Amino acid sequence: MATETHPETATACWSCGQGAESAHFCASCRKVQPAVPMDFFRFFGLERKLNLDLAALEKEFYRLSRKLHPDLYARASSEEQGWSLVKSSQLNDAYRALKDPVARTQYLLELEGVKLEEQSSAATLAARESGAEKKQVVPPELLEEVFELNMQLQELRMGKQMGEEDPEVITGLRAAKSKFEAMLEGITGELKILWNAWDAALDSEERTGVRDRLVALLNRRSYVRNLVRDVNDALEA
Ligand SMILES: [Zn+2]
């Protein structure tokens, strides 16, 4: 996988002075190279593309995991021990982010300078725990569905307060849940189309256009996921 040579990483090996094979190991003496901050794509020697060979990524992950294993550095210098530890941790972060389709897309957008708000579940959770209002704007194409859902949720709440549950409201909410789940699947399909557009984009102008569409799509996805969560919460309450 890591066949591409990045000029900025093809520096001489700290130990033997020969050219290092990759950002991680020397081709001549095989020693681990200094751990420097690098983005997750570069860590795996990949271009910033969204379509990714997951089998190859996994294979490379396990190969690097073995080569960076602390046991192999038990008798190495403390610098090498430190570098292997930092690189192991970078490896885990990089693999986690790149193997997941949505996390990979979000990560690439962040590299491209996009600030995604309310994307991570952790951020959403923190906002909920602090009692902050969700500040997500309803995507225009969902206005009608969201209006209808809020009516149904209100009916459910009112029914519960009166100590009675309207089976029709429950059925309606289950139907809404299925509809939103189907929307999420549709969004995953659209995401793949935009990946192809991103990977094929030839210049920065084209990339900016695709980038903006990716941001809008991820925002819609995050919004719909929150709707599914709200319906689940209401049905389980
Ligand atoms: Zn060397």
Residues whose N, C-alpha, C, O or C-beta is under 5 A from the ligand:
A	BS01	ZN	C13 S15 C16 G17 Q18 C26 S28 C29 R30
